[in-house]
Amino acid sequence: MKQVRPPQEKREVLLSEHRIILDNVRNIRDISGYRNEDGKRLLPGKLIRSGALAGATMDDLRLLKDKYKVRTIIDFRSVRESAHLRDPEIPGVKYFNLPVLVPETEKNSDSFPSESAIYAEMLFGELANRAYKRFFELLLTYGDKTVLFHDDLGKDETGVAAALLLSVLGFHENLIIEEYMLSGKDPEIHKLTEMRPGLTTAGIISSHPLEYALTRVQIEYGSITEYVKKTLSVSNEDIRRLKKLFLA
């Protein structure tokens, strides 16, 4: 008898269910609880995404290590940026710097074409491909413990990493976009509008650049999973292991 798949949950993705409150780390949340298209859920406390940790207080660092059990930190910022605003060292926590963007594409922009070009670079650039390939390798190696990955604001390089991972874990694109859009609801991201005249929340976080980039991937590769397999050398066995690590 053919097994009937349970109906896909249809509910709003709420920031309050995922946001982690720290003193001085913005846009930080636990990627968990979502149900994929096979009915499996993302395990809590395994994957944390955030903005830069350079300003983290001692209490923040203690909570990350002791409460949230972070044991691996992946920093997608450039070598220059990560050296200028260093992540604090946390004893017992491994740190990896995986630059995604070359300096010419690190500039913030509130224009749609430039953002689209940046997101295309994050999916098709040579440096980005190396970074995200290593990202998956690190997840496979250290994913039995909590992994935190971040860039500066916690939305761009981090958003692409989350989208790629959620895709191979079997999540629908609508959920992936909703999860990405939570960054626009984070109060710390909203504060940036006050510091940058003329910039709106829509200019800080929009689904369009990510949707544009993912659509291009689907056109060129057939699916995001095929892109990850062919471009980032993630095998079917790797995907099975990732599902065992992060789903239940």
Secondary structure, 3 states (H helix, E strand, C coil): CCCCCCCCCCCCCCHHHCECCCCCCCCCEECCCCECCCCCEECCCCEEEECCCCCCCHHHHHHHHHHCCEEEEEECCCHHHHHHCCCCCCCCCEEEECCCCCHHHCCCCCCHHHHHHHHHHHHHCHHHHHHHHHHHHHHHHHCCCEEEEECCCCCCHHHHHHHHHHHHCCCCHHHHHHHHHHHHHCHHHHHHHHHCCCCCHHHHCCHHHHHHHHHHHHHHHCCHHHHHHHHCCCCHHHHHHHHHHHEC
